[in-house]
Amino acid sequence: AQTVTQSQPEMSVQEAETVTLSCTYDTSESDYYLFWYKQPPSRQMILVIRQEAYKQQNATENRFSVNFQKAAKSFSLKISDSQLGDAAMYFCAYNANNAGNMLTFGGGTRLMVKP
Amino acid sequence: DVKVTQSSRYLVKRTGEKVFLECVQDMDHENMFWYRQDPGLGLRLIYFSYDVKMKEKGDIPEGYSVSREKKERFSLILESASTNQTSMYLCASRYPGPYNEQFFGPGTRLTVL
């Protein structure tokens, strides 16, 4: 079974600085998709960024970017110019292409942003 | 904007009660999901439905059942609630395909006394 591990239960960052959240996964598949989801306090979870495993280029979405290391099975999220609104739970998730609808989530990292 | 709504934000029930959690989405998505969220464990899939009247077990289906009679509505049923089912329950929906984004509801925090 696939597993997704987020080794940092909590992280903090100063406003305007950069922070990196870690995620590793275990799989024997070669074709899969990786996601970062954000869950703000008392608000709905939303997709931040996604990566297709067959693409070597790292995905970016404005201030959010990933460092995808396929051989190391690592998928970290970098948040640049952190803002107070970035404070949230962040979940890394994995979906193998042949697994249909089965999305596997990590345990989450709580990010605090200090003003 | 996709909207996924859940019938209650907070729910308190007693052990042994039958509990219904309702989820409705307005984007005509074929796929719908029920997750359970616990601290440190992330989200774990209970059941998903890939179309009306179709369902498959997820990772932790024991003690739960589901119903999908209409495309927009997916219900989670706790046949006989137990204290270890106290948790946050999240519903999600999406178009079919592993690359597609899942859209989440606000969650129901269920407490079983």
Interface residues (C-beta under 8 A of the other chain):
Chain A: V4 Q6 P9 Y32 Y33 F35 Y37 R43 Q44 M45 I46 L47 R50 E52 F91 N95 A96 N97 A99 G100 N101 M102 L103 F105 G106 G107 G108
Chain B: V4 N31 F33 Y35 G40 L41 G42 L43 R44 L45 F48 Y50 E56 G58 L90 A92 P96 P98 Y99 E101 Q102 F104 G105 P106 G107
